Amino acid sequence: MPKGIAASPGITIGKVYILEKENFCILEYKIKKEEVEKEIERFKVAVKEAKEQ
C-alpha cells in the first residue's frame, strides 16, 4: 500500500498519483523586477486552470 505525508487531517478515498523523483522537476529561475506583475498573473491563471480540472 502506498504511504505518504498527509496534507490535512482525516481520511479520504480517491486516486493516488505517485510522483517519482526522477520525473519531477521544479524549474528555478530569476526574473527582472519589471516582470513580477506578469509572473503573478501567470501564476493566477495556472491556479484557476488547476481548479477547473
Backbone atoms as SQL, in Angstrom:
CREATE TABLE atoms (id INTEGER PRIMARY KEY, chain TEXT, resi INTEGER, resn TEXT, atom TEXT, x REAL, y REAL, z REAL);
INSERT INTO atoms VALUES
  (1, 'A', 1, 'MET', 'N', 0.848, -1.178, 0.000),
  (2, 'A', 1, 'MET', 'CA', 0.000, 0.000, 0.000),
  (3, 'A', 1, 'MET', 'C', 0.895, 1.244, 0.000),
  (4, 'A', 2, 'PRO', 'N', 0.630, 2.201, -0.888),
  (5, 'A', 2, 'PRO', 'CA', 1.421, 3.436, -0.903),
  (6, 'A', 2, 'PRO', 'C', 1.242, 4.220, 0.398),
  (7, 'A', 3, 'LYS', 'N', 2.294, 4.861, 0.825),
  (8, 'A', 3, 'LYS', 'CA', 2.241, 5.701, 2.022),
  (9, 'A', 3, 'LYS', 'C', 2.729, 7.086, 1.643),
  (10, 'A', 4, 'GLY', 'N', 2.272, 8.076, 2.373),
  (11, 'A', 4, 'GLY', 'CA', 2.689, 9.440, 2.067),
  (12, 'A', 4, 'GLY', 'C', 2.522, 10.351, 3.256),
  (13, 'A', 5, 'ILE', 'N', 2.649, 11.614, 3.018),
  (14, 'A', 5, 'ILE', 'CA', 2.515, 12.630, 4.053),
  (15, 'A', 5, 'ILE', 'C', 1.154, 13.293, 3.876),
  (16, 'A', 6, 'ALA', 'N', 0.393, 13.358, 4.960),
  (17, 'A', 6, 'ALA', 'CA', -0.944, 13.952, 4.897),
  (18, 'A', 6, 'ALA', 'C', -0.858, 15.461, 4.710),
  (19, 'A', 7, 'ALA', 'N', -1.706, 15.977, 3.841),
  (20, 'A', 7, 'ALA', 'CA', -1.777, 17.422, 3.630),
  (21, 'A', 7, 'ALA', 'C', -2.793, 18.055, 4.570),
  (22, 'A', 8, 'SER', 'N', -3.727, 17.237, 5.071),
  (23, 'A', 8, 'SER', 'CA', -4.732, 17.714, 6.015),
  (24, 'A', 8, 'SER', 'C', -5.219, 16.519, 6.833),
  (25, 'A', 9, 'PRO', 'N', -5.801, 16.768, 8.001),
  (26, 'A', 9, 'PRO', 'CA', -6.255, 15.662, 8.847),
  (27, 'A', 9, 'PRO', 'C', -7.473, 14.953, 8.251),
  (28, 'A', 10, 'GLY', 'N', -7.670, 13.694, 8.635),
  (29, 'A', 10, 'GLY', 'CA', -8.851, 12.960, 8.208),
  (30, 'A', 10, 'GLY', 'C', -8.529, 11.831, 7.259),
  (31, 'A', 11, 'ILE', 'N', -9.586, 11.225, 6.755),
  (32, 'A', 11, 'ILE', 'CA', -9.470, 10.089, 5.842),
  (33, 'A', 11, 'ILE', 'C', -10.158, 10.477, 4.538),
  (34, 'A', 12, 'THR', 'N', -9.584, 10.027, 3.438),
  (35, 'A', 12, 'THR', 'CA', -10.193, 10.295, 2.139),
  (36, 'A', 12, 'THR', 'C', -10.030, 9.082, 1.234),
  (37, 'A', 13, 'ILE', 'N', -10.842, 9.010, 0.230),
  (38, 'A', 13, 'ILE', 'CA', -10.752, 7.936, -0.757),
  (39, 'A', 13, 'ILE', 'C', -10.654, 8.599, -2.122),
  (40, 'A', 14, 'GLY', 'N', -9.705, 8.155, -2.917),
  (41, 'A', 14, 'GLY', 'CA', -9.553, 8.736, -4.242),
  (42, 'A', 14, 'GLY', 'C', -8.380, 8.132, -4.966),
  (43, 'A', 15, 'LYS', 'N', -8.095, 8.655, -6.130),
  (44, 'A', 15, 'LYS', 'CA', -6.977, 8.172, -6.932),
  (45, 'A', 15, 'LYS', 'C', -5.657, 8.579, -6.297),
  (46, 'A', 16, 'VAL', 'N', -4.677, 7.724, -6.446),
  (47, 'A', 16, 'VAL', 'CA', -3.331, 8.005, -5.959),
  (48, 'A', 16, 'VAL', 'C', -2.458, 8.335, -7.156),
  (49, 'A', 17, 'TYR', 'N', -1.725, 9.414, -7.061),
  (50, 'A', 17, 'TYR', 'CA', -0.772, 9.792, -8.094),
  (51, 'A', 17, 'TYR', 'C', 0.622, 9.713, -7.489),
  (52, 'A', 18, 'ILE', 'N', 1.426, 8.822, -7.992),
  (53, 'A', 18, 'ILE', 'CA', 2.766, 8.632, -7.468),
  (54, 'A', 18, 'ILE', 'C', 3.750, 9.394, -8.348),
  (55, 'A', 19, 'LEU', 'N', 4.472, 10.314, -7.724),
  (56, 'A', 19, 'LEU', 'CA', 5.483, 11.088, -8.438),
  (57, 'A', 19, 'LEU', 'C', 6.845, 10.512, -8.107),
  (58, 'A', 20, 'GLU', 'N', 7.578, 10.157, -9.114),
  (59, 'A', 20, 'GLU', 'CA', 8.918, 9.644, -8.893),
  (60, 'A', 20, 'GLU', 'C', 9.899, 10.790, -9.017),
  (61, 'A', 21, 'LYS', 'N', 10.888, 10.802, -8.143),
  (62, 'A', 21, 'LYS', 'CA', 11.853, 11.902, -8.120),
  (63, 'A', 21, 'LYS', 'C', 12.484, 12.148, -9.481),
  (64, 'A', 22, 'GLU', 'N', 12.790, 11.100, -10.197),
  (65, 'A', 22, 'GLU', 'CA', 13.456, 11.267, -11.487),
  (66, 'A', 22, 'GLU', 'C', 12.598, 12.036, -12.483),
  (67, 'A', 23, 'ASN', 'N', 11.271, 11.944, -12.340),
  (68, 'A', 23, 'ASN', 'CA', 10.368, 12.559, -13.306),
  (69, 'A', 23, 'ASN', 'C', 9.781, 13.880, -12.821),
  (70, 'A', 24, 'PHE', 'N', 10.146, 14.306, -11.634),
  (71, 'A', 24, 'PHE', 'CA', 9.557, 15.506, -11.050),
  (72, 'A', 24, 'PHE', 'C', 10.613, 16.598, -11.013),
  (73, 'A', 25, 'CYS', 'N', 10.395, 17.664, -11.748),
  (74, 'A', 25, 'CYS', 'CA', 11.407, 18.713, -11.864),
  (75, 'A', 25, 'CYS', 'C', 10.767, 20.077, -11.605),
  (76, 'A', 26, 'ILE', 'N', 11.364, 20.834, -10.711),
  (77, 'A', 26, 'ILE', 'CA', 10.907, 22.196, -10.451),
  (78, 'A', 26, 'ILE', 'C', 11.962, 23.139, -11.014),
  (79, 'A', 27, 'LEU', 'N', 11.538, 23.949, -11.956),
  (80, 'A', 27, 'LEU', 'CA', 12.466, 24.902, -12.558),
  (81, 'A', 27, 'LEU', 'C', 12.585, 26.133, -11.667),
  (82, 'A', 28, 'GLU', 'N', 13.784, 26.587, -11.488),
  (83, 'A', 28, 'GLU', 'CA', 14.021, 27.789, -10.699),
  (84, 'A', 28, 'GLU', 'C', 14.782, 28.785, -11.563),
  (85, 'A', 29, 'TYR', 'N', 14.253, 29.976, -11.654),
  (86, 'A', 29, 'TYR', 'CA', 14.922, 30.988, -12.451),
  (87, 'A', 29, 'TYR', 'C', 14.644, 32.366, -11.859),
  (88, 'A', 30, 'LYS', 'N', 15.474, 33.305, -12.179),
  (89, 'A', 30, 'LYS', 'CA', 15.316, 34.675, -11.688),
  (90, 'A', 30, 'LYS', 'C', 14.572, 35.498, -12.726),
  (91, 'A', 31, 'ILE', 'N', 13.769, 36.432, -12.225),
  (92, 'A', 31, 'ILE', 'CA', 13.058, 37.337, -13.122),
  (93, 'A', 31, 'ILE', 'C', 13.430, 38.775, -12.764),
  (94, 'A', 32, 'LYS', 'N', 13.273, 39.638, -13.725),
  (95, 'A', 32, 'LYS', 'CA', 13.556, 41.056, -13.507),
  (96, 'A', 32, 'LYS', 'C', 12.398, 41.691, -12.747),
  (97, 'A', 33, 'LYS', 'N', 12.687, 42.755, -12.049),
  (98, 'A', 33, 'LYS', 'CA', 11.677, 43.449, -11.255),
  (99, 'A', 33, 'LYS', 'C', 10.452, 43.823, -12.096),
  (100, 'A', 34, 'GLU', 'N', 10.687, 44.239, -13.330),
  (101, 'A', 34, 'GLU', 'CA', 9.563, 44.648, -14.181),
  (102, 'A', 34, 'GLU', 'C', 8.728, 43.463, -14.680),
  (103, 'A', 35, 'GLU', 'N', 9.176, 42.244, -14.465),
  (104, 'A', 35, 'GLU', 'CA', 8.433, 41.052, -14.886),
  (105, 'A', 35, 'GLU', 'C', 7.569, 40.459, -13.772),
  (106, 'A', 36, 'VAL', 'N', 7.667, 41.020, -12.561),
  (107, 'A', 36, 'VAL', 'CA', 6.964, 40.453, -11.409),
  (108, 'A', 36, 'VAL', 'C', 5.456, 40.401, -11.631),
  (109, 'A', 37, 'GLU', 'N', 4.854, 41.496, -12.054),
  (110, 'A', 37, 'GLU', 'CA', 3.397, 41.527, -12.251),
  (111, 'A', 37, 'GLU', 'C', 2.949, 40.494, -13.279),
  (112, 'A', 38, 'LYS', 'N', 3.704, 40.346, -14.353),
  (113, 'A', 38, 'LYS', 'CA', 3.374, 39.356, -15.383),
  (114, 'A', 38, 'LYS', 'C', 3.436, 37.940, -14.800),
  (115, 'A', 39, 'GLU', 'N', 4.418, 37.677, -13.961),
  (116, 'A', 39, 'GLU', 'CA', 4.558, 36.356, -13.349),
  (117, 'A', 39, 'GLU', 'C', 3.438, 36.078, -12.351),
  (118, 'A', 40, 'ILE', 'N', 3.018, 37.097, -11.611),
  (119, 'A', 40, 'ILE', 'CA', 1.895, 36.933, -10.680),
  (120, 'A', 40, 'ILE', 'C', 0.637, 36.582, -11.456),
  (121, 'A', 41, 'GLU', 'N', 0.401, 37.255, -12.554),
  (122, 'A', 41, 'GLU', 'CA', -0.769, 36.964, -13.389),
  (123, 'A', 41, 'GLU', 'C', -0.684, 35.552, -13.963),
  (124, 'A', 42, 'ARG', 'N', 0.493, 35.161, -14.390),
  (125, 'A', 42, 'ARG', 'CA', 0.699, 33.807, -14.925),
  (126, 'A', 42, 'ARG', 'C', 0.389, 32.761, -13.851),
  (127, 'A', 43, 'PHE', 'N', 0.798, 33.035, -12.619),
  (128, 'A', 43, 'PHE', 'CA', 0.515, 32.139, -11.503),
  (129, 'A', 43, 'PHE', 'C', -0.990, 32.042, -11.250),
  (130, 'A', 44, 'LYS', 'N', -1.678, 33.181, -11.239),
  (131, 'A', 44, 'LYS', 'CA', -3.126, 33.186, -11.006),
  (132, 'A', 44, 'LYS', 'C', -3.864, 32.385, -12.073),
  (133, 'A', 45, 'VAL', 'N', -3.438, 32.516, -13.321),
  (134, 'A', 45, 'VAL', 'CA', -4.050, 31.750, -14.414),
  (135, 'A', 45, 'VAL', 'C', -3.818, 30.256, -14.193),
  (136, 'A', 46, 'ALA', 'N', -2.615, 29.879, -13.785),
  (137, 'A', 46, 'ALA', 'CA', -2.302, 28.465, -13.548),
  (138, 'A', 46, 'ALA', 'C', -3.156, 27.900, -12.418),
  (139, 'A', 47, 'VAL', 'N', -3.349, 28.668, -11.344),
  (140, 'A', 47, 'VAL', 'CA', -4.188, 28.220, -10.227),
  (141, 'A', 47, 'VAL', 'C', -5.624, 28.038, -10.696),
  (142, 'A', 48, 'LYS', 'N', -6.136, 28.997, -11.466),
  (143, 'A', 48, 'LYS', 'CA', -7.511, 28.913, -11.986),
  (144, 'A', 48, 'LYS', 'C', -7.684, 27.670, -12.852),
  (145, 'A', 49, 'GLU', 'N', -6.729, 27.421, -13.740),
  (146, 'A', 49, 'GLU', 'CA', -6.814, 26.255, -14.618),
  (147, 'A', 49, 'GLU', 'C', -6.725, 24.954, -13.822),
  (148, 'A', 50, 'ALA', 'N', -5.923, 24.932, -12.782),
  (149, 'A', 50, 'ALA', 'CA', -5.807, 23.731, -11.956),
  (150, 'A', 50, 'ALA', 'C', -7.122, 23.444, -11.237),
  (151, 'A', 51, 'LYS', 'N', -7.800, 24.482, -10.771),
  (152, 'A', 51, 'LYS', 'CA', -9.084, 24.311, -10.081),
  (153, 'A', 51, 'LYS', 'C', -10.164, 23.796, -11.024),
  (154, 'A', 52, 'GLU', 'N', -10.063, 24.126, -12.306),
  (155, 'A', 52, 'GLU', 'CA', -11.075, 23.732, -13.287),
  (156, 'A', 52, 'GLU', 'C', -10.896, 22.304, -13.791),
  (157, 'A', 53, 'GLN', 'N', -9.814, 21.669, -13.452),
  (158, 'A', 53, 'GLN', 'CA', -9.559, 20.302, -13.943),
  (159, 'A', 53, 'GLN', 'C', -10.467, 19.305, -13.268);
